[in-house]
Amino acid sequence: MSYPNRDYAYSGGIPMDEVSAESHDHLNPGYTQPRPVSRPYSLSAESDPYLTEGNPQGTPPTRPRHGPAIRSIRRRGGPLQLYPGAPGLLRRRPGGKLGSAPAGSHRPPALSAGEHYGNGHANGQANGNGNGNNAGGLRRANTRKIKLVQGSVLSVDYPVPSAVKNSVQPKYRDVEGVPEEFLNLRYTAATCDPNDFTLSNGYNLRPRLYNRHTELLVAITYYNENKVLLARTLHGVMQNIRDIVNLKKSKFWNAGGPAWHKIVVCIIFDGIDKVDKNVFDVLATIGVYQDGLSVTPDHQLVRPSTGEKESRTLPPAQFIFCLKQKNSKKINSHRWLFNAFGRILNPEVTVLIDAGTKPGPRSLLSIWEAFYNDRNLGGACGEIHAMLGPGISNILDKPLESCFGYVTVLPGAFSAYRFRAIMGRPLEQYFHGDHTLSKILGKKGVDGMNIFKKNMFLAEDRILCFELVAKAGQRWHLSYIKAAKGETDVPEGAAEFLSQRRRWLNGSFAASLYSLMHFGRIYQSSHGIVRLILLHIQLIYNVLNVFFSWVSLASYFLTTTIIMQLVGTPDPETGYRAWPFGNTATPIINVIIRWFYIIFILIQFILALGNRPKGSQYTYVASFAVFGIIQLYIIILSFYLVYRALSSSAGDIDTSSGAAFFQSFFGSGVTGVILLAVITIYGLNYVASFLYMDPWHMFHSFPST
């Protein structure tokens, strides 16, 4: 199989009719630099169409397409030779002759795609010339035999490039017996299902081979982010590892070997079609990736690759790089993490980070300390915020839910779980949303789910959180760690933003209903009486949240309509005039705005019936503009209502007694109601931010929302 968008299928050479003896290099279409190809570099007796019985190598019987060109080249420049490393790549020898590449030219990695694995026959028997000197035609690269683990698993060490090797810190490099992990990259061809990636099947990972205990497993899931986003995530993780390694007074991290021995970083790529090709350059620079290493169940050239090793000026770190061939969603990446790598490494804490999220200083250490100090903590999340985005949910929602012990959602972009806490039913229910398990699970899989369950698994993080708290016989709880901070990117386009929000809204609503309907399973857990009381209080809170979420669209429309009527309707008794366009024009303009609001809501309803936001980008952008202008108009009217209420003697707040003061806010007067609404909507956020000692986002981000 060939790489996507690369036509490297080998058919005996490039079309020789297109080769000119006067040109210096003859490259495949689109060829820019030597790179791996999707066919064997060496030709065996089975793959050479011209090597048949009665026709020795180099004397093809007929070559209807290539024959004339080859003869022409031989007449002009001597015999033609292909060299292993790039199919059909010809280079001019000194003196104007075409032939094999000169010494020092590009060669493939240590193990080329054409090398045969296992106990196959020696391909040198088909060479006809064992010394490889075949001046009259094609010649093959050397064949390397590799013994497979249990006869089916390919796991080989490859030397890292010299630049990577030389970047190792002197204290690790300039010692006798340099550890193998600093010199070689270990490649394992994972040609199985994640559930079959086990020790009994012959698979293993380097940390376990070295008998190292894994305390912290950091997983970075990648889809299509560019190299800048991935690099900032990796740099943030490495800075956090440095913070842990530099701990001087920690008895735990400094016992039993260096601290970095207890940390493993796992990078999981969800398919290769959407990968930014520049990302591979970043991974190759740090030493966890080498181009051209890949094997499929049929021993063809595809690229799922695994590597562990990274070295820079920062402390060393153990890396696992898993590259999946096809996109199978983030939940499948987590299945590789937990069911494949997690069961072999058996970590204490697993941290989930999306590519593009940069953990703040000492964030990983803060999360680990929370698990270390609380043995019943099953999951935790940090303060994750968008670049220049409001963090009010980290001030109002997460701390309140953390007090109850059940955080409704631990964001997958930056969260952590205790591995032994989520093993069992939580992960089983979580992986029901994996499309690759649909045939195995049957009716319990995605194909057998109804619309409600399919929507529920759009926010599978919420399912995992509930299953963790409600785990039978256990008393796990969830927490919010303020000291752990993560900065993430935001969708740059309208289509990406809508796709994300639609998935979140549908999934969160369905998952909230799921947690409410299965709340009775809490009684099967081992939570104490105090925790159960708090969970019942949170149940009431969640019911109200679901109700207000259901009627939120109607409440926005009613608020818009009522405010426009209060300001735009003249009142002869009080002498109020319609504002801001006068008694005649204001009611007409308000009616037009109201109808525009209704029309665009209907347009959004029609667009929601489809599933391609990218196909209606301009309509969505127009809707954003209309709704934004309307809401800006409503905000201006709201502040005018407050000004009019405070400047009018008819609506003064009565402070003569407590009952009169209460009546001013909740009675028939307009002034108190308006002030109460403004204080609730705007004032509460500012007060809570100052109490939380983190008010700055209210000044640079909240006004934009």
Secondary structure, DSSP 8 states (H G I E B T S, - for coil): ---TT-----SSSS-GGG--TT-SEE--TT--S----SS-SS--TTT-TT-BTTB-TT--S--TTTHHHHHHHHHHH------TTSTT-EEEETTTEEES--TTS----SS-TT---SS---GGGGTS-TT---TTS-----------BTTTB-EEEEE--HHHHHTS-HHHHSSSS--GGGTEEEEE---S-GGG-STTTT---HHHHTT----EEEEEEESS--HHHHHHHHHHHHHHHHHHHT-SS-TTTTSSS-GGGGEEEEEEE--SSS--HHHHHHHHHHTS--TT----TTS-S--------B-SSS--BEEEEEE-SS--HHHHHHHIIIIIIIHHH--SEEEEEETT-EE-TTHHHHHHHHHHH-TTEEEEEEEEEETT---THHHHHHHHHHHHT--S---TTEEEEEHHHHTTHHHHHHGGG-GGGHHHHGGGSGGG--HHHHHHGGGHHHHHHHHHHT-TT---EEEEEEEEEEEE----SHHHHHHHHHHHHHHHHHHHHHHHHTGGGGGGS---HHHHHHHHHHHHHHHHHHHHHHTHHHHHHHHHHHHHHHHHS-BTTTTB--TTTHHHHHHHHHHHHHHHHHHHHHHHHHHHTSS-GGGGHHHHHHHHHHHHHHHHHHHHHHHHHHHHHHH-GGG----SSHHHHHHHHHSS-HHHHHHHHHIIIIIHHHHHHHHTT--THHHHTGGG-
